[in-house]
Amino acid sequence: MKSDRLDTHQKALRVNLDPTKYGVFAEIGAGQEVARWFFRVGGAAGTIAKTMSAYDMTISDAIYGPSKRYVSRERLQKMVEHEYELLHERLKEKRGSNTKFFAFADTVTARSFTRPDEGQGWMGIRMQVQPGGPPADIIIHVRMLDKENLQQQETLGIMGVNLIYGAIFLHEDPEELISSLMDGLTPERVEVDMIKFSGPAFEKVDNRLMSLQLVQKGLALAAMFNADGEVVQAAEVLYKKPILVERGSFRPVTKTTLHMLQCSLAQLVQEPQIQGDQVVVLLEMTLKNLTDGGVIDHKDFLDRVDILSSVGKTVLISNYLEYHRLASYFFRNTKQLIGVAMGVPTLRELFEEKYYTDLDGGILESFGRLFRNGLRLYVYPYKDPTSGSVLTAGNLRVASHLRHLYAYLIENQYILGLRDYEESYLSYFSRDALAKIRSSDSAWEEMVPPQVAKTIKERKLLGYKG
């Protein structure tokens, strides 16, 4: 079912004029901006059973139970569960046979005199898709990017209306629902970096694909899920943690991929500033890595994700083509040490000035952004297939006018060659393994970890025919 791209006023009014649903609104932070839309357009008596806002922490805890953080997924879930159960219990006898009940909630922090940071928070809805049916949930995390408090409140209200409208009228088409969240808004004003569908109505929805949709449709520049396929909000995972990330196509994961990560982690944890902290290890795929002929094949994407899950890795999907933009994304969430694992061919590409023509300061500006918080590049050697020589971070040659820059980065340990590499792995490349998989050449099995080979064969991934 496609949206008619109604404006916020029209969406709120259509919800109010639909006699089949009835719900409650519970909002903490930034005012009752969502409920206000439904009162403003008229006919709210047909939609709203109750609105409330428990700002005082003691009162909020008395209603929903204590939480470690008041702007968190945990708090949001307690809010929607409590309000839905209360509504359903009190009204199911009177109107449960012809009404679809819902509970909408948000818990948000916006800019203020005492909080100059950007606004962010959680928003969700629990609703029935048919009278008397079991409830289903949609929750999202938003980053509000407007500079003024009033603008952030306005953004919150519009996003809330879009979510409620989508849940009621577009729940059968989750991709269209995701697109509709940005109606009346722009990426400069708000970002949706996590979405999760759950409940019987969404049992066929793969939340990993929905994470991809957020990035693909421009609602977010990055989204994340763990090895179990559970979507996670990046700030929750990365907050004040050291990070190690490896970028690639992972089509499939090879022994080289994991050994590069293992060697990088072994050197990263020896850095004095780590001090025993748990390092967050990520495998990142950009939209470019996922695109084949300008199109993203969703089955191919899920095949790769299943393979990454088999080796227990958290996956980051991003639209950060340049490494300095990826670094800025991490710097937003942590001041701890960040390591990037890469091979010599990728390092060589980093010194190609053609990639920095959009920056006034060119390659110097890019590297200034990339290394500004002491970020490290951990570089795995490369074996030249023609000469058989092994290229390392120590013997790589860059353009003559960049040699002093390269020497500076090596000398100050921004670029570090990886020790204890496995020479036999230097000839294993994902593209070669994929070609052998598709041509039924069993030699690919030697190129990938045993658990990856097992997963590919059992699930017939990446075109494997057996």
Secondary structure, DSSP 8 states (H G I E B T S, - for coil): -------HHHHHHHHHT-TTEEEEEEEESS-SHHHHHHHHHS-GGGTEEEEE---SHHHHHHHH---S-SSSHHHHHHHHHHHHHHHHHHHHHHHTTT-EEEEEEEEEE---SS--S-EEEEEEEEEESSTT--EEEEEEEEEE--SSHHHHHHHHHHHHHHHHHHHHHSTT-HHHHHHHTTTT--TTTEEEEEEEEESGGGTT--HHHHHHHHHHTTS-SEEEE-TTS-EE-HHHHHTT--EEEEE---TT--HHHHHHHHHHHHHHTTSTTTTT---EEEEEEEHHHHEETTEE-HHHHHHHHHHHHHTT-EEEEE---SHHHHHHHHHTT--S-EEEEEEHHHHHHHT-GGGGTTSTTHHHHHHHHHSTT--EEEEE-EE-TTT--EE-TTT----GGGHHHHHHHHHTTSEEE-SS--GGGGG--HHHHHHHHHTT-GGGGGGS-HHHHHHHHHHT-TT---
